[in-house]
């Protein structure tokens, strides 16, 4: 999770308990499980976790 925090800072994003924000607008969520990194988009109605290769990919 430290990697997510570090990568988010590079883009000027703010990490809160319920996701990643930019200018008080929720962009989505990112995380890591035993199966790897994932992200969701705030605009996605299904809120499915989309797998990705790294914390940088998840934040980007």
PQR file with spaces between the fields and no chain letter, atoms N, CA, C, O and H, PARSE charges and radii, in Angstrom:
ATOM       1  N    UNK     1       0.819   -1.191    0.000 -0.4000 1.5000
ATOM       2  CA   UNK     1       0.000    0.000    0.000 -0.0000 2.0000
ATOM       3  C    UNK     1       0.867    1.261    0.000  0.5500 1.7000
ATOM       4  O    UNK     1       0.443    2.314   -0.477 -0.5500 1.4000
ATOM       5  N    UNK     2       2.061    1.148    0.529 -0.4000 1.5000
ATOM       6  CA   UNK     2       2.982    2.281    0.501 -0.0000 2.0000
ATOM       7  C    UNK     2       3.303    2.643   -0.946  0.5500 1.7000
ATOM       8  O    UNK     2       3.436    3.820   -1.281 -0.5500 1.4000
ATOM       9  H    UNK     2       2.406    0.293    0.917  0.4000 1.0000
ATOM      10  N    UNK     3       3.427    1.642   -1.791 -0.4000 1.5000
ATOM      11  CA   UNK     3       3.698    1.893   -3.209 -0.0000 2.0000
ATOM      12  C    UNK     3       2.573    2.697   -3.839  0.5500 1.7000
ATOM      13  O    UNK     3       2.828    3.597   -4.639 -0.5500 1.4000
ATOM      14  H    UNK     3       3.319    0.686   -1.518  0.4000 1.0000
ATOM      15  N    UNK     4       1.334    2.384   -3.489 -0.4000 1.5000
ATOM      16  CA   UNK     4       0.189    3.123   -4.021 -0.0000 2.0000
ATOM      17  C    UNK     4       0.253    4.577   -3.569  0.5500 1.7000
ATOM      18  O    UNK     4       0.036    5.488   -4.368 -0.5500 1.4000
ATOM      19  H    UNK     4       1.126    1.652   -2.839  0.4000 1.0000
ATOM      20  N    UNK     5       0.547    4.793   -2.302 -0.4000 1.5000
ATOM      21  CA   UNK     5       0.665    6.152   -1.771 -0.0000 2.0000
ATOM      22  C    UNK     5       1.751    6.926   -2.511  0.5500 1.7000
ATOM      23  O    UNK     5       1.543    8.074   -2.905 -0.5500 1.4000
ATOM      24  H    UNK     5       0.723    4.053   -1.653  0.4000 1.0000
ATOM      25  N    UNK     6       2.912    6.295   -2.698 -0.4000 1.5000
ATOM      26  CA   UNK     6       4.016    6.962   -3.389 -0.0000 2.0000
ATOM      27  C    UNK     6       3.676    7.291   -4.842  0.5500 1.7000
ATOM      28  O    UNK     6       3.961    8.393   -5.311 -0.5500 1.4000
ATOM      29  H    UNK     6       3.081    5.363   -2.377  0.4000 1.0000
ATOM      30  N    UNK     7       3.078    6.354   -5.545 -0.4000 1.5000
ATOM      31  CA   UNK     7       2.727    6.593   -6.940 -0.0000 2.0000
ATOM      32  C    UNK     7       1.626    7.646   -7.065  0.5500 1.7000
ATOM      33  O    UNK     7       1.644    8.448   -7.999 -0.5500 1.4000
ATOM      34  H    UNK     7       2.847    5.459   -5.164  0.4000 1.0000
ATOM      35  N    UNK     8       0.682    7.652   -6.147 -0.4000 1.5000
ATOM      36  CA   UNK     8      -0.393    8.650   -6.177 -0.0000 2.0000
ATOM      37  C    UNK     8       0.151   10.054   -6.008  0.5500 1.7000
ATOM      38  O    UNK     8      -0.328   10.989   -6.650 -0.5500 1.4000
ATOM      39  H    UNK     8       0.667    7.001   -5.388  0.4000 1.0000
ATOM      40  N    UNK     9       1.142   10.208   -5.155 -0.4000 1.5000
ATOM      41  CA   UNK     9       1.758   11.512   -4.932 -0.0000 2.0000
ATOM      42  C    UNK     9       2.410   12.072   -6.180  0.5500 1.7000
ATOM      43  O    UNK     9       2.429   13.288   -6.372 -0.5500 1.4000
ATOM      44  H    UNK     9       1.531    9.448   -4.634  0.4000 1.0000
ATOM      45  N    UNK    10       2.942   11.215   -7.027 -0.4000 1.5000
ATOM      46  CA   UNK    10       3.569   11.662   -8.273 -0.0000 2.0000
ATOM      47  C    UNK    10       2.570   12.341   -9.198  0.5500 1.7000
ATOM      48  O    UNK    10       2.944   13.210   -9.986 -0.5500 1.4000
ATOM      49  H    UNK    10       2.926   10.227   -6.871  0.4000 1.0000
ATOM      50  N    UNK    11       1.302   11.950   -9.109 -0.4000 1.5000
ATOM      51  CA   UNK    11       0.260   12.515   -9.961 -0.0000 2.0000
ATOM      52  C    UNK    11      -0.540   13.607   -9.268  0.5500 1.7000
ATOM      53  O    UNK    11      -1.434   14.199   -9.873 -0.5500 1.4000
ATOM      54  H    UNK    11       0.998   11.244   -8.469  0.4000 1.0000
ATOM      55  N    UNK    12      -0.227   13.879   -7.999 -0.4000 1.5000
ATOM      56  CA   UNK    12      -0.955   14.892   -7.241 -0.0000 2.0000
ATOM      57  C    UNK    12      -2.296   14.402   -6.738  0.5500 1.7000
ATOM      58  O    UNK    12      -3.196   15.203   -6.486 -0.5500 1.4000
ATOM      59  H    UNK    12       0.499   13.398   -7.507  0.4000 1.0000
ATOM      60  N    UNK    13      -2.440   13.083   -6.588 -0.4000 1.5000
ATOM      61  CA   UNK    13      -3.684   12.509   -6.091 -0.0000 2.0000
ATOM      62  C    UNK    13      -3.655   12.431   -4.572  0.5500 1.7000
ATOM      63  O    UNK    13      -2.588   12.384   -3.959 -0.5500 1.4000
ATOM      64  H    UNK    13      -1.709   12.433   -6.793  0.4000 1.0000
ATOM      65  N    UNK    14      -4.829   12.418   -3.979 -0.4000 1.5000
ATOM      66  CA   UNK    14      -4.963   12.297   -2.537 -0.0000 2.0000
ATOM      67  C    UNK    14      -5.593   10.946   -2.211  0.5500 1.7000
ATOM      68  O    UNK    14      -6.598   10.562   -2.810 -0.5500 1.4000
ATOM      69  H    UNK    14      -5.696   12.456   -4.477  0.4000 1.0000
ATOM      70  N    UNK    15      -5.005   10.236   -1.270 -0.4000 1.5000
ATOM      71  CA   UNK    15      -5.530    8.942   -0.838 -0.0000 2.0000
ATOM      72  C    UNK    15      -6.391    9.158    0.403  0.5500 1.7000
ATOM      73  O    UNK    15      -5.920    9.696    1.404 -0.5500 1.4000
ATOM      74  H    UNK    15      -4.189   10.548   -0.783  0.4000 1.0000
ATOM      75  N    UNK    16      -7.646    8.741    0.334 -0.4000 1.5000
ATOM      76  CA   UNK    16      -8.542    8.770    1.488 -0.0000 2.0000
ATOM      77  C    UNK    16      -9.017    7.346    1.755  0.5500 1.7000
ATOM      78  O    UNK    16      -8.694    6.434    0.994 -0.5500 1.4000
ATOM      79  H    UNK    16      -8.029    8.304   -0.480  0.4000 1.0000
ATOM      80  N    UNK    17      -9.769    7.149    2.813 -0.4000 1.5000
ATOM      81  CA   UNK    17     -10.209    5.796    3.188 -0.0000 2.0000
ATOM      82  C    UNK    17     -11.005    5.091    2.097  0.5500 1.7000
ATOM      83  O    UNK    17     -10.947    3.867    1.979 -0.5500 1.4000
ATOM      84  H    UNK    17     -10.032    7.890    3.432  0.4000 1.0000
ATOM      85  N    UNK    18     -11.735    5.841    1.314 -0.4000 1.5000
ATOM      86  CA   UNK    18     -12.597    5.191    0.326 -0.0000 2.0000
ATOM      87  C    UNK    18     -12.126    5.364   -1.117  0.5500 1.7000
ATOM      88  O    UNK    18     -12.900    5.107   -2.039 -0.5500 1.4000
ATOM      89  H    UNK    18     -11.782    6.836    1.410  0.4000 1.0000
ATOM      90  N    UNK    19     -10.885    5.790   -1.341 -0.4000 1.5000
ATOM      91  CA   UNK    19     -10.391    5.856   -2.709 -0.0000 2.0000
ATOM      92  C    UNK    19      -9.349    6.922   -2.959  0.5500 1.7000
ATOM      93  O    UNK    19      -8.784    7.516   -2.041 -0.5500 1.4000
ATOM      94  H    UNK    19     -10.256    5.999   -0.592  0.4000 1.0000
ATOM      95  N    UNK    20      -9.118    7.141   -4.244 -0.4000 1.5000
ATOM      96  CA   UNK    20      -8.153    8.140   -4.716 -0.0000 2.0000
ATOM      97  C    UNK    20      -8.926    9.335   -5.258  0.5500 1.7000
ATOM      98  O    UNK    20      -9.898    9.180   -5.996 -0.5500 1.4000
ATOM      99  H    UNK    20      -9.577    6.660   -4.990  0.4000 1.0000
ATOM     100  N    UNK    21      -8.478   10.530   -4.878 -0.4000 1.5000
ATOM     101  CA   UNK    21      -9.164   11.760   -5.259 -0.0000 2.0000
ATOM     102  C    UNK    21      -8.211   12.742   -5.923  0.5500 1.7000
ATOM     103  O    UNK    21      -7.003   12.721   -5.688 -0.5500 1.4000
ATOM     104  H    UNK    21      -7.688   10.656   -4.278  0.4000 1.0000
ATOM     105  N    UNK    22      -8.777   13.591   -6.747 -0.4000 1.5000
ATOM     106  CA   UNK    22      -8.063   14.731   -7.334 -0.0000 2.0000
ATOM     107  C    UNK    22      -9.035   15.903   -7.292  0.5500 1.7000
ATOM     108  O    UNK    22     -10.114   15.837   -7.879 -0.5500 1.4000
ATOM     109  H    UNK    22      -9.758   13.608   -6.938  0.4000 1.0000
ATOM     110  N    UNK    23      -8.660   16.966   -6.605 -0.4000 1.5000
ATOM     111  CA   UNK    23      -9.514   18.166   -6.483 -0.0000 2.0000
ATOM     112  C    UNK    23     -10.903   17.807   -5.951  0.5500 1.7000
ATOM     113  O    UNK    23     -11.915   18.241   -6.500 -0.5500 1.4000
ATOM     114  H    UNK    23      -7.783   17.020   -6.128  0.4000 1.0000
ATOM     115  N    UNK    24     -10.944   17.016   -4.885 -0.4000 1.5000
ATOM     116  CA   UNK    24     -12.187   16.601   -4.217 -0.0000 2.0000
ATOM     117  C    UNK    24     -13.108   15.759   -5.101  0.5500 1.7000
ATOM     118  O    UNK    24     -14.287   15.603   -4.783 -0.5500 1.4000
ATOM     119  H    UNK    24     -10.122   16.663   -4.438  0.4000 1.0000
ATOM     120  N    UNK    25     -12.597   15.221   -6.190 -0.4000 1.5000
ATOM     121  CA   UNK    25     -13.391   14.354   -7.079 -0.0000 2.0000
ATOM     122  C    UNK    25     -12.832   12.934   -7.005  0.5500 1.7000
ATOM     123  O    UNK    25     -11.645   12.710   -7.240 -0.5500 1.4000
ATOM     124  H    UNK    25     -11.639   15.348   -6.448  0.4000 1.0000
ATOM     125  N    UNK    26     -13.696   11.989   -6.678 -0.4000 1.5000
ATOM     126  CA   UNK    26     -13.242   10.602   -6.560 -0.0000 2.0000
ATOM     127  C    UNK    26     -12.958   10.027   -7.943  0.5500 1.7000
ATOM     128  O    UNK    26     -13.804   10.067   -8.836 -0.5500 1.4000
ATOM     129  H    UNK    26     -14.661   12.172   -6.487  0.4000 1.0000
ATOM     130  N    UNK    27     -11.740    9.489   -8.102 -0.4000 1.5000
ATOM     131  CA   UNK    27     -11.334    8.886   -9.367 -0.0000 2.0000
ATOM     132  C    UNK    27     -11.553    7.383   -9.365  0.5500 1.7000
ATOM     133  O    UNK    27     -11.848    6.802  -10.410 -0.5500 1.4000
ATOM     134  H    UNK    27     -11.052    9.456   -7.377  0.4000 1.0000
ATOM     135  N    UNK    28     -11.415    6.750   -8.219 -0.4000 1.5000
ATOM     136  CA   UNK    28     -11.574    5.310   -8.127 -0.0000 2.0000
ATOM     137  C    UNK    28     -10.883    4.763   -6.901  0.5500 1.7000
ATOM     138  O    UNK    28     -10.605    5.487   -5.945 -0.5500 1.4000
ATOM     139  H    UNK    28     -11.175    7.223   -7.371  0.4000 1.0000
ATOM     140  N    UNK    29     -10.608    3.458   -6.945 -0.4000 1.5000
ATOM     141  CA   UNK    29      -9.930    2.790   -5.852 -0.0000 2.0000
ATOM     142  C    UNK    29      -8.819    1.926   -6.417  0.5500 1.7000
ATOM     143  O    UNK    29      -8.900    1.485   -7.563 -0.5500 1.4000
ATOM     144  H    UNK    29     -10.834    2.870   -7.722  0.4000 1.0000
ATOM     145  N    UNK    30      -7.798    1.682   -5.638 -0.4000 1.5000
ATOM     146  CA   UNK    30      -6.709    0.775   -6.014 -0.0000 2.0000
ATOM     147  C    UNK    30      -6.375   -0.090   -4.813  0.5500 1.7000
ATOM     148  O    UNK    30      -6.640    0.274   -3.667 -0.5500 1.4000
ATOM     149  H    UNK    30      -7.732    2.040   -4.707  0.4000 1.0000
ATOM     150  N    UNK    31      -5.791   -1.239   -5.098 -0.4000 1.5000
ATOM     151  CA   UNK    31      -5.414   -2.114   -4.010 -0.0000 2.0000
ATOM     152  C    UNK    31      -4.567   -3.269   -4.489  0.5500 1.7000
ATOM     153  O    UNK    31      -4.266   -3.404   -5.675 -0.5500 1.4000
ATOM     154  H    UNK    31      -5.576   -1.535   -6.029  0.4000 1.0000
ATOM     155  N    UNK    32      -4.194   -4.095   -3.537 -0.4000 1.5000
ATOM     156  CA   UNK    32      -3.378   -5.265   -3.826 -0.0000 2.0000
ATOM     157  C    UNK    32      -3.906   -6.423   -2.997  0.5500 1.7000
ATOM     158  O    UNK    32      -4.163   -6.275   -1.802 -0.5500 1.4000
ATOM     159  H    UNK    32      -4.439   -3.985   -2.574  0.4000 1.0000
ATOM     160  N    UNK    33      -4.064   -7.556   -3.626 -0.4000 1.5000
ATOM     161  CA   UNK    33      -4.463   -8.781   -2.938 -0.0000 2.0000
ATOM     162  C    UNK    33      -3.418   -9.848   -3.227  0.5500 1.7000
ATOM     163  O    UNK    33      -2.394   -9.565   -3.849 -0.5500 1.4000
ATOM     164  H    UNK    33      -3.854   -7.676   -4.596  0.4000 1.0000
ATOM     165  N    UNK    34      -3.667  -11.042   -2.791 -0.4000 1.5000
ATOM     166  CA   UNK    34      -2.742  -12.146   -3.066 -0.0000 2.0000
ATOM     167  C    UNK    34      -2.590  -12.401   -4.560  0.5500 1.7000
ATOM     168  O    UNK    34      -1.568  -12.925   -5.003 -0.5500 1.4000
ATOM     169  H    UNK    34      -4.500  -11.272   -2.286  0.4000 1.0000
ATOM     170  N    UNK    35      -3.599  -12.035   -5.332 -0.4000 1.5000
ATOM     171  CA   UNK    35      -3.556  -12.264   -6.781 -0.0000 2.0000
ATOM     172  C    UNK    35      -2.914  -11.120   -7.551  0.5500 1.7000
ATOM     173  O    UNK    35      -2.663  -11.261   -8.747 -0.5500 1.4000
ATOM     174  H    UNK    35      -4.430  -11.609   -4.972  0.4000 1.0000
ATOM     175  N    UNK    36      -2.640   -9.986   -6.902 -0.4000 1.5000
ATOM     176  CA   UNK    36      -1.957   -8.881   -7.558 -0.0000 2.0000
ATOM     177  C    UNK    36      -2.666   -7.549   -7.406  0.5500 1.7000
ATOM     178  O    UNK    36      -3.622   -7.415   -6.643 -0.5500 1.4000
ATOM     179  H    UNK    36      -2.845   -9.870   -5.930  0.4000 1.0000
ATOM     180  N    UNK    37      -2.174   -6.564   -8.152 -0.4000 1.5000
ATOM     181  CA   UNK    37      -2.699   -5.194   -8.113 -0.0000 2.0000
ATOM     182  C    UNK    37      -4.003   -5.105   -8.879  0.5500 1.7000
ATOM     183  O    UNK    37      -4.224   -5.857   -9.829 -0.5500 1.4000
ATOM     184  H    UNK    37      -1.397   -6.673   -8.772  0.4000 1.0000
ATOM     185  N    UNK    38      -4.878   -4.176   -8.464 -0.4000 1.5000
ATOM     186  CA   UNK    38      -6.148   -3.951   -9.136 -0.0000 2.0000
ATOM     187  C    UNK    38      -6.572   -2.498   -8.970  0.5500 1.7000
ATOM     188  O    UNK    38      -6.052   -1.785   -8.113 -0.5500 1.4000
ATOM     189  H    UNK    38      -4.699   -3.565   -7.693  0.4000 1.0000
ATOM     190  N    UNK    39      -7.527   -2.063   -9.803 -0.4000 1.5000
ATOM     191  CA   UNK    39      -8.128   -0.738   -9.663 -0.0000 2.0000
ATOM     192  C    UNK    39      -9.589   -0.791  -10.081  0.5500 1.7000
ATOM     193  O    UNK    39     -10.007   -1.701  -10.795 -0.5500 1.4000
ATOM     194  H    UNK    39      -7.950   -2.643  -10.500  0.4000 1.0000
ATOM     195  N    UNK    40     -10.355    0.185   -9.633 -0.4000 1.5000
ATOM     196  CA   UNK    40     -11.720    0.399  -10.101 -0.0000 2.0000
ATOM     197  C    UNK    40     -11.840    1.862  -10.488  0.5500 1.7000
ATOM     198  O    UNK    40     -11.139    2.716   -9.945 -0.5500 1.4000
ATOM     199  H    UNK    40     -10.015    0.925   -9.053  0.4000 1.0000
ATOM     200  N    UNK    41     -12.709    2.141  -11.407 -0.4000 1.5000
ATOM     201  CA   UNK    41     -12.992    3.525  -11.807 -0.0000 2.0000
ATOM     202  C    UNK    41     -14.281    3.983  -11.129  0.5500 1.7000
ATOM     203  O    UNK    41     -15.256    3.235  -11.073 -0.5500 1.4000
ATOM     204  H    UNK    41     -13.278    1.447  -11.848  0.4000 1.0000
ATOM     205  N    UNK    42     -14.284    5.200  -10.619 -0.4000 1.5000
ATOM     206  CA   UNK    42     -15.472    5.730   -9.949 -0.0000 2.0000
ATOM     207  C    UNK    42     -16.651    5.826  -10.908  0.5500 1.7000
ATOM     208  O    UNK    42     -17.803    5.737  -10.483 -0.5500 1.4000
ATOM     209  H    UNK    42     -13.491    5.809  -10.664  0.4000 1.0000
ATOM     210  N    UNK    43     -16.378    6.006  -12.195 -0.4000 1.5000
ATOM     211  CA   UNK    43     -17.451    6.157  -13.177 -0.0000 2.0000
ATOM     212  C    UNK    43     -18.002    4.825  -13.683  0.5500 1.7000
ATOM     213  O    UNK    43     -18.988    4.805  -14.418 -0.5500 1.4000
ATOM     214  H    UNK    43     -15.442    6.079  -12.541  0.4000 1.0000
ATOM     215  N    UNK    44     -17.375    3.713  -13.296 -0.4000 1.5000
ATOM     216  CA   UNK    44     -17.817    2.391  -13.725 -0.0000 2.0000
ATOM     217  C    UNK    44     -18.974    1.936  -12.839  0.5500 1.7000
ATOM     218  O    UNK    44     -18.813    1.799  -11.626 -0.5500 1.4000
ATOM     219  H    UNK    44     -16.573    3.729  -12.699  0.4000 1.0000
ATOM     220  N    UNK    45     -20.129    1.703  -13.437 -0.4000 1.5000
ATOM     221  CA   UNK    45     -21.305    1.323  -12.660 -0.0000 2.0000
ATOM     222  C    UNK    45     -21.144   -0.019  -11.961  0.5500 1.7000
ATOM     223  O    UNK    45     -21.701   -0.217  -10.881 -0.5500 1.4000
ATOM     224  H    UNK    45     -20.260    1.814  -14.422  0.4000 1.0000
ATOM     225  N    UNK    46     -20.394   -0.945  -12.552 -0.4000 1.5000
ATOM     226  CA   UNK    46     -20.249   -2.282  -11.974 -0.0000 2.0000
ATOM     227  C    UNK    46     -19.199   -2.337  -10.874  0.5500 1.7000
ATOM     228  O    UNK    46     -19.216   -3.253  -10.052 -0.5500 1.4000
ATOM     229  H    UNK    46     -19.941   -0.784  -13.429  0.4000 1.0000
ATOM     230  N    UNK    47     -18.281   -1.366  -10.846 -0.4000 1.5000
ATOM     231  CA   UNK    47     -17.211   -1.308   -9.854 -0.0000 2.0000
ATOM     232  C    UNK    47     -16.394   -2.599   -9.811  0.5500 1.7000
ATOM     233  O    UNK    47     -15.968   -3.037   -8.743 -0.5500 1.4000
ATOM     234  H    UNK    47     -18.267   -0.622  -11.514  0.4000 1.0000
ATOM     235  N    UNK    48     -16.181   -3.201  -10.976 -0.4000 1.5000
ATOM     236  CA   UNK    48     -15.363   -4.403  -11.055 -0.0000 2.0000
ATOM     237  C    UNK    48     -13.897   -4.065  -10.838  0.5500 1.7000
ATOM     238  O    UNK    48     -13.416   -3.016  -11.267 -0.5500 1.4000
ATOM     239  H    UNK    48     -16.528   -2.845  -11.844  0.4000 1.0000
ATOM     240  N    UNK    49     -13.202   -4.960  -10.171 -0.4000 1.5000
ATOM     241  CA   UNK    49     -11.759   -4.795   -9.996 -0.0000 2.0000
ATOM     242  C    UNK    49     -11.068   -5.207  -11.293  0.5500 1.7000
ATOM     243  O    UNK    49     -11.268   -6.310  -11.799 -0.5500 1.4000
ATOM     244  H    UNK    49     -13.592   -5.812   -9.822  0.4000 1.0000
ATOM     245  N    UNK    50     -10.259   -4.304  -11.811 -0.4000 1.5000
ATOM     246  CA   UNK    50      -9.533   -4.551  -13.051 -0.0000 2.0000
ATOM     247  C    UNK    50      -8.083   -4.844  -12.676  0.5500 1.7000
ATOM     248  O    UNK    50      -7.415   -3.996  -12.083 -0.5500 1.4000
ATOM     249  H    UNK    50     -10.096   -3.408  -11.400  0.4000 1.0000
ATOM     250  N    UNK    51      -7.591   -6.034  -13.015 -0.4000 1.5000
ATOM     251  CA   UNK    51      -6.216   -6.386  -12.657 -0.0000 2.0000
ATOM     252  C    UNK    51      -5.195   -5.573  -13.436  0.5500 1.7000
ATOM     253  O    UNK    51      -5.453   -5.166  -14.568 -0.5500 1.4000
ATOM     254  H    UNK    51      -8.134   -6.723  -13.496  0.4000 1.0000
ATOM     255  N    UNK    52      -4.034   -5.336  -12.831 -0.4000 1.5000
ATOM     256  CA   UNK    52      -2.939   -4.637  -13.499 -0.0000 2.0000
ATOM     257  C    UNK    52      -1.615   -5.160  -12.938  0.5500 1.7000
ATOM     258  O    UNK    52      -1.595   -5.953  -11.997 -0.5500 1.4000
ATOM     259  H    UNK    52      -3.824   -5.667  -11.911  0.4000 1.0000
ATOM     260  N    UNK    53      -0.518   -4.704  -13.529 -0.4000 1.5000
ATOM     261  CA   UNK    53       0.799   -5.276  -13.233 -0.0000 2.0000
ATOM     262  C    UNK    53       1.554   -4.650  -12.069  0.5500 1.7000
ATOM     263  O    UNK    53       2.444   -5.288  -11.506 -0.5500 1.4000
ATOM     264  H    UNK    53      -0.534   -4.059  -14.294  0.4000 1.0000
ATOM     265  N    UNK    54       1.221   -3.418  -11.695 -0.4000 1.5000
ATOM     266  CA   UNK    54       2.007   -2.740  -10.664 -0.0000 2.0000
ATOM     267  C    UNK    54       1.181   -1.642   -9.993  0.5500 1.7000
ATOM     268  O    UNK    54       0.085   -1.308  -10.444 -0.5500 1.4000
ATOM     269  H    UNK    54       0.498   -2.900  -12.153  0.4000 1.0000
ATOM     270  N    UNK    55       1.724   -1.090   -8.914 -0.4000 1.5000
ATOM     271  CA   UNK    55       1.072    0.037   -8.250 -0.0000 2.0000
ATOM     272  C    UNK    55       0.996    1.231   -9.186  0.5500 1.7000
ATOM     273  O    UNK    55      -0.009    1.942   -9.198 -0.5500 1.4000
ATOM     274  H    UNK    55       2.614   -1.362   -8.548  0.4000 1.0000
ATOM     275  N    UNK    56       2.043    1.462   -9.969 -0.4000 1.5000
ATOM     276  CA   UNK    56       2.033    2.575  -10.926 -0.0000 2.0000
ATOM     277  C    UNK    56       0.917    2.393  -11.939  0.5500 1.7000
ATOM     278  O    UNK    56       0.194    3.349  -12.220 -0.5500 1.4000
ATOM     279  H    UNK    56       2.860    0.885   -9.959  0.4000 1.0000
ATOM     280  N    UNK    57       0.752    1.207  -12.494 -0.4000 1.5000
ATOM     281  CA   UNK    57      -0.331    0.946  -13.439 -0.0000 2.0000
ATOM     282  C    UNK    57      -1.695    1.145  -12.788  0.5500 1.7000
ATOM     283  O    UNK    57      -2.608    1.690  -13.408 -0.5500 1.4000
ATOM     284  H    UNK    57       1.339    0.431  -12.266  0.4000 1.0000
ATOM     285  N    UNK    58      -1.834    0.706  -11.550 -0.4000 1.5000
ATOM     286  CA   UNK    58      -3.105    0.832  -10.845 -0.0000 2.0000
ATOM     287  C    UNK    58      -3.478    2.296  -10.641  0.5500 1.7000
ATOM     288  O    UNK    58      -4.635    2.671  -10.830 -0.5500 1.4000
ATOM     289  H    UNK    58      -1.093    0.263  -11.046  0.4000 1.0000
ATOM     290  N    UNK    59      -2.526    3.111  -10.263 -0.4000 1.5000
ATOM     291  CA   UNK    59      -2.787    4.528  -10.013 -0.0000 2.0000
ATOM     292  C    UNK    59      -2.988    5.291  -11.313  0.5500 1.7000
ATOM     293  O    UNK    59      -3.856    6.159  -11.399 -0.5500 1.4000
ATOM     294  H    UNK    59      -1.586    2.806  -10.109  0.4000 1.0000
ATOM     295  N    UNK    60      -2.200    4.974  -12.310 -0.4000 1.5000
ATOM     296  CA   UNK    60      -2.276    5.673  -13.576 -0.0000 2.0000
ATOM     297  C    UNK    60      -3.604    5.426  -14.241  0.5500 1.7000
ATOM     298  O    UNK    60      -3.854    5.940  -15.331 -0.5500 1.4000
ATOM     299  H    UNK    60      -1.494    4.268  -12.241  0.4000 1.0000
